[in-house]
Amino acid sequence: MTGTRLAIVGGVVWAVVATGLAAQQAPLVPQAPLQITLQEAVRRALDVQPAMVQARGDQRNAGAGQLSAAGAFLPTITGSGSSNLASPNRYNSSTGQVVTSSGTSYSGSLGLSIDLFDGFRRFANKSAASATADAADAGVVSQRYQVTATTAQVFYTALANEELVRVGSAQVERARAELQTAVNKFQAGAATRSDTLTATVDVGNALLALLQAQANLATAQANLGRQVGVDQLVRAVPDTAFPALPDTTTLRAEVLASSPQVQSAEAKARAAGAQVGVTRSQYWPTLSVSYSNGYSGVDSLGRLGLSPWYTTKDYVNNWALRFSLNWTLFNGFTREAAYVSAAVQRDVAKATAADTRRQVNALYTQQLAATFTAWAQIAIAGADVAAATEAVRVQQERYRLGAGTLLDLLTAQANLTQAAVSQVQARYNYLIARAQLEAIVGHAL
């Protein structure tokens, strides 16, 4: 009997040593992660995220479109000049004689042209460019908060996984303590072999859970590194202040009036409406005026080394003022097709803008409920942790005195671990829901 007990105790001790060595293995990531706050993470993400770069590019393109639409009201200016160097002697085939002339000829001209009337096309283009710029500005604001919300979600996920690693470590320590208690009771003859083996399995399961939590943490830190544009793991540094519930008394009306998503959709609808005016201008005539002035001649003073522009007697002044009217009376119904296409796009853009407003309203309702629910879950999870902690204390004392079983104690410990996990998830679910609500509203709460 003594040999059997020694063998069992030796096996248990070996299991404890093995699990201890497993826990003391080198970490998964040999390189220390870069530490970063949420504000710094958001700043970096706004600089490197492709969606934000695209939104800024759309804004720049819209600004260039506005400049081009305004420039259409200005005249087009063109200039030209040429110089032709040829042999001073040439053969005149008509007379059969060699004719001597200047070997260099010059010409230059300057022209201006402008459309006096184009069927209000330029005004429609200007309105469309202005609406497109407004949509691009709203798109930048919307994308900024979308990137901010995504960064906050990745950031809080990394923080949550770091806390879950601490929960897993506490679970391992409790499991080891209960294994030691089971071994001591087994040596004293107050526990069975099943208790020691069950406690050993529980330690192994706790270690596996800890390793999985560490792997999840490494993955979350890698995702955070990608989000902020660095090629290494990034550790999220928590803020000391935990934000309370926002005041939402007049928030719904503000969302429907100034949400970046709504503003962007409405601006796109205005731009589509202006494009209808652009296509309608094809039914009107175009009245244009152009003026050109230039000189051409030969270099009569070339032998003296003087510029030909110092004299005008050898140069001819060519100027012209021209008015033109162009009116397409029929072009195979191409104008009609373009007008119908623009009208369809306008109707679709208006319907999209109205649906976007309804969608933002629904998303706001959903996200507001999620935020308040997550806030309530924080208090409930805290009470669960307190109750589970007390239950573990009671079961530990009962098992030590022999009034309870090891299974009851392990069940209480599992409940405590689950309550701690739920508490961590509740806290960061609230922070993520709040960040997503700010993305819908379009400003910080």
Secondary structure, DSSP 8 states (H G I E B T S, - for coil): -HHHHHHHHHHHHHHHHHHHHHHTS--S--S--EEE-HHHHHHHHHHH-HHHHHHHHHHHHHHHHHHHHHHTTS-EEEEEEEEEE--SEEEETTTTEEEE--SEEEEEEEEEEEEEESTTHHHHHHHHHHHHHHHHHHHHHHHHHHHHHHHHHHHHHHHHHHHHHHHHHHHHHHHHHHHHHHHHHHHTTSS-HHHHHHHHHHHHHHHHHHHHHHHHHHHHHHHHHHHHT-SS-EEE---SS-------SSHHHHHHHH-HHHHHHHHHHHHHHHHHHHHHGGGS-EEEEEEEEEEEEE-TTGGGT--GGG--TTEEEEEEEEEEEE----STTHHHHHHHHHHHHHHHHHHHHHHHHHHHHHHHHHHHHHHHHHHHHHHHHHHHHHHHHHHHHHHHHHHHHTSS-HHHHHHHHHHHHHHHHHHHHHHHHHHHHHHHHHHHHTS--
